[in-house]
Amino acid sequence: MNDPQPNPPEPDSASESDRASQSSSTPLSDSQPKKSQPNNPLHGVTLKAMVEYLVDEYGWGRLGERIRIDCFNYDPSINSSLKFLRKTDWARAKVERLYLDSISYDERKGKRPPEATETPAKPGSVWDQARRRDSNED
């Protein structure tokens, strides 16, 4: 016969408050995150900022080619992508890696981020721009 297990005794409220006060007075340990992370390039960068940067940099089509995830290829949006990336660690890791590669490439080439660009891009292809330039020289 299976007798039900008795419920464990509930801790009294005094001992809980003593433990809470002790834990708040202890110094930061290695298990708690530190406020400053000078060697972490992703520190302070939100996932939303990463996705927005990559969409501005590559567009949804090229982003979907680089990282083959359905949320980038079929009916893409920032919100649906964030929802998927927050649940899926391997996909988030790929986005973080591409973001870091893109940022480091921009730093090496001295390129400013797209939102800091002051002059708008000229419409048309490179060939159209060359034709306009040649016609203005005549």
C-alpha positions in Angstrom: 0.0 0.0 0.0 1.2 3.4 -0.9 0.9 5.9 1.9 1.1 9.5 0.7 4.3 11.2 1.6 3.9 13.9 4.2 4.4 17.4 3.0 7.8 18.8 4.0 7.6 21.4 6.7 7.3 24.9 5.4 10.2 27.2 6.4 9.3 29.8 8.8 9.2 33.4 7.6 12.0 34.5 10.0 14.6 32.2 8.5 13.6 33.3 4.9 14.1 36.9 5.8 17.4 36.2 7.4 18.6 34.4 4.3 17.4 37.3 2.1 19.3 39.8 4.2 22.4 37.7 4.1 22.4 37.2 0.4 21.9 41.0 -0.2 24.9 41.8 2.0 27.3 39.4 0.3 29.7 40.8 -2.3 29.3 40.0 -6.0 30.4 36.5 -6.8 31.6 35.2 -10.1 28.2 33.7 -10.8 26.5 37.1 -10.8 27.0 39.2 -14.0 29.3 42.2 -13.8 28.2 45.5 -15.0 31.2 46.2 -17.2 32.2 43.7 -19.9 35.0 45.4 -21.9 35.9 42.3 -23.9 32.3 41.4 -25.0 31.5 43.2 -28.3 27.8 42.3 -27.8 27.5 43.9 -24.4 24.6 46.4 -24.4 23.5 45.5 -28.0 19.9 44.2 -28.0 18.8 41.4 -30.4 16.4 43.9 -31.9 19.2 46.3 -32.7 21.2 43.4 -34.3 18.3 42.3 -36.5 17.5 45.9 -37.6 21.2 46.5 -38.4 21.4 43.3 -40.5 18.1 44.1 -42.3 19.4 47.6 -43.1 22.8 46.3 -44.2 21.6 43.3 -46.3 17.9 43.5 -46.8 15.5 40.5 -46.1 16.4 38.7 -49.3 20.2 38.7 -48.8 19.8 38.1 -45.1 17.7 35.0 -45.8 20.4 33.7 -48.2 23.2 34.2 -45.7 21.2 32.7 -42.8 18.7 30.1 -44.0 15.9 30.6 -41.5 12.2 30.7 -42.6 11.5 33.8 -40.5 13.9 35.7 -42.9 12.6 34.1 -46.1 8.8 33.8 -45.7 6.8 36.9 -44.7 9.7 38.4 -42.8 9.2 41.0 -40.1 11.3 42.2 -37.2 8.8 41.0 -34.6 8.4 37.5 -36.0 12.2 37.2 -36.3 12.7 38.3 -32.7 10.1 35.8 -31.4 11.8 33.0 -33.3 15.4 34.0 -32.4 14.6 34.3 -28.7 13.4 30.7 -28.6 16.1 29.2 -30.8 19.7 29.3 -29.6 21.4 28.1 -32.7 19.6 30.7 -34.9 20.4 33.5 -32.5 24.1 32.4 -32.5 24.1 32.6 -36.3 22.6 36.1 -36.2 25.1 37.2 -33.5 28.0 35.8 -35.6 26.9 37.6 -38.8 26.4 40.8 -36.8 29.9 40.6 -35.4 31.4 39.9 -38.8 29.5 42.8 -40.3 30.5 45.2 -37.6 34.2 44.2 -37.7 34.2 44.5 -41.5 32.7 48.0 -41.3 35.3 49.0 -38.8 38.1 47.6 -41.0 36.9 49.4 -44.0 36.1 52.6 -42.1 32.4 52.5 -43.2 29.9 54.3 -41.1 26.6 52.6 -40.1 23.7 53.2 -42.6 21.7 55.3 -40.1 24.6 57.7 -39.8 24.8 58.3 -43.6 23.9 61.9 -44.5 23.8 61.7 -48.3 21.0 59.6 -49.8 21.9 57.0 -52.4 21.3 58.0 -56.0 18.5 56.1 -57.7 19.3 53.8 -60.5 22.0 51.3 -61.3 25.7 52.0 -61.5 25.4 52.1 -65.3 22.6 54.8 -65.1 24.8 56.9 -62.8 27.7 56.6 -65.2 25.6 57.6 -68.1 24.3 60.7 -66.2 27.8 61.6 -65.3 29.0 61.3 -68.9 26.1 63.3 -70.2 26.8 66.1 -67.7 30.4 66.3 -68.8 29.5 67.0 -72.5 
